[in-house]
């Protein structure tokens, strides 16, 4: 099969492989089919975007009262006594004039550390009839009932309490009432539905102004807090997160409404406020920056009144613990150990500023569309490209995908997955490079198989780097040089040698001659019995093809002399070669029939080269070249043999014998050439006497004896039959 027919279908095959990779990438990017490795890469890219777009600014609207390690060391282990909690709350409102306090802490059970239980025991059993104790009991009990004191504090101020939802069925404590909705939540709304809860003591939940859950069921598989639901359904009722409850409370606690579009939950609204959410009422956590983006104060400093009043005035105060012993640290995109209290602060700040992002269902549709488009374009553009060009195309694709994703991230607050697109681009690059590498290897193997016996291996390797169209395989017309080298007297040699020895004889002289052709960048066309045909200028273009061919011809004649010395020792007959060379326009390519093809050259210039080889017998010289060769390689000295019209051609040609480089020609040889040129000039001017005189002298030179005899015979002929007046000196050969 010709290489062109073999290679073109592979371009389509490579594109088909690229489309298959694209389909697999689209399928793997489906939400329900996303591979774990792909999801991990997606998380990593998401975290990079969060870190790159974090403002690293501070928000003084939210202040964190931290029950830190110093507070635990000075006050005591958690839980603290309720009179301390009540005092902390009163201090925040009465002394510091806080605007709102939210506890990221749960007070599950009544306080059992106060003296109320002992007073009740004495009053009910031991001193129930003692009037003086009863009077003391009525006066002291309210003062020692710290739970009642904390509940009263909650009822007198704007305080919100947090609670946990548990995925297991265990429940304890009480819950606040569900947030009022304008309409009941549809039963098919895909909210998180926990099975249990951990709330505060009922006296506190009834006294507080509201509350919300602080647990996060949407933690990623790698344990990182990236998103959080604003609503959860528990036992048929819908509950809000603590952050949403805080923001709603700041807006006067208007009723919460659900906004739908295309049958899906799109946003939560209250009053004139609107928060876009996904189908599960989730938002991506809007991290302002690393730990410390919000003012921190130690709880013990609040109790002691050591905090600057202006820091807490009208602030949203979150009370919780960042102590590792209390589970106050969680993993986030910005830090592995990040205060859980500050996660709530980021969500509150983001809700207030409208900077929360969401990943709606359309995000996956956008992702799949990007994957399909990238896959189609790269599958069309990458096949056959060099690694540098393919890498530039893939880099441009990555830049375009990144810019589009950044626009959706920054301009539309949409989180669109990015990992699948990156992996698809990288996979398509690697796949197409692997296919192109395999194609290149197959091309090299095909070229080695096709040309390995015609051209040297170095040229075969260079051919593998050249586009197929530049090799002329399918057919091309070029300026080239052709050489025919024929073994003289082969019929007599074949008659005297046994077949096996004749085979060895042919191998012994054809092998070094072929090696010389290869050495001078030539291509062996064929062996024609006792003749070898070669050409220069294809399959690789060679601007010096004529010079290389002439150098090869001279090297072949020198090699024949060396071979004859070796053949003489073996008792083999001497080699006598006749070589003809011509250069000109030829047609080169794979030629033949449907059953057999050959890479060869055709054309009038090829036929002339063959005729010149035949003329070497007539003139008795080993090498004849055309005038075109002489013009292209002027550094050699040439002997003009004749002006001839070969059989089958009307146009005459001047033929020459190369004698060697002009600068290395011996002086004696130059004298012979001068005499020969004089004889030839007399001959062309029809000065027969002067020509014959010079030819008699040349006949004494062994190198020119045969040529002188040819012209002596012609002079005798023309003396008897003079040529016409317009005679141009051309001799017509009637035989090949």
MOURZI-V374580 format. One record per helix or strand. SS is the DSSP state (alpha for helix, beta for strand). FROM is the first residue (numbers start at 1). LEN is the number of residues. Records with the same first field share a line. If there is no record, write none. Layout:
SS=FROM-LEN  FROM-LEN
This chain:
alpha=3-26  36-18  69-7  82-14  116-11  131-14  146-11  202-6  242-9  299-6  309-4  324-3  340-14  361-21  387-25  419-33  457-7  468-4  490-7  499-21  545-26  604-16  627-6  662-3  667-18  688-11  702-19
beta=62-5  100-4  159-8  172-1  174-1  181-1  192-1  196-3  200-1  210-4  224-2  227-3  231-4  237-5  256-6  264-7  273-4  282-3  295-4  316-5  329-4  338-2  357-2  414-1  476-12  523-6  531-6  577-16  597-6  623-4  636-10  653-9  731-2
